[in-house]
Amino acid sequence: MWRGVTPATYYTAASVAVIVAALGLMTLPITLTSYRQRGILRRFRASSVPASTLVSAELTVAFVTFVAGTVVMAIVARLAYHAMLPQDVLAVAVALLAGTAAFGAIGLLLATVIRTSRSAQGIGLTLFFVLWLISGTAPPRAVLPAGLRDVGSVLPLTHLATAVQNAWFGFGWAGADLAVLAAYAVIAGVPALLLFRRY
């Protein structure tokens, strides 16, 4: 049920994935819709700052924060709960990068179709809890009914959690999961960037 590791180790790695998902489903849409409502995006456009520059800056700060947060979380979990430290640090970083790209693209797409920051907060929170519950980051996927496991198998948080956990537990690189995250980044990112240029 815990993929051969202790519950503390399982949830430490899963929590890293959850933080990345929160960026795309809540933080980024709320921030960007708030910028639009307050006219900040118009000012960026008037000063000839491309939309891609703004989004890249937001994602870069998020990625650096994730890496720093992961280091702190790993150390605290090790000291407090004897959780396993990441067995492949590079693979964890690559999984975080792929997750940031995928959820960043999803967050940007949400920001282009949601009109207000209040709506972004409600919709983002709902999506976040649905993904959290059936992606193996709350109860392990092994205890979920078959139907929920099937739904969860196509969700980006499932693939991100698996990629992070495989690297953390020493199971090797999760190439298929990284490929799915890259596909989410492209499928959501291309229309999101095209639409976002209007704001």
Secondary structure, DSSP 8 states (H G I E B T S, - for coil): --TTS-HHHHHHHHHHHHHHHHIIIIIHHHHHHHHHHTTHHHHHHHTT--HHHHHHHHHHHHHHHHHHHHHHHHHHHHHHH-----S-HHHHHHHHHHHHHHHHHHHHHHHHH--SHHHHHHHHHHHHHHHHHHTTSSS-GGGS-HHHHHHHTTSHHHHHHHHHHHHHHT----HHHHHHHHHHHHHHHHHHHHHHTT-
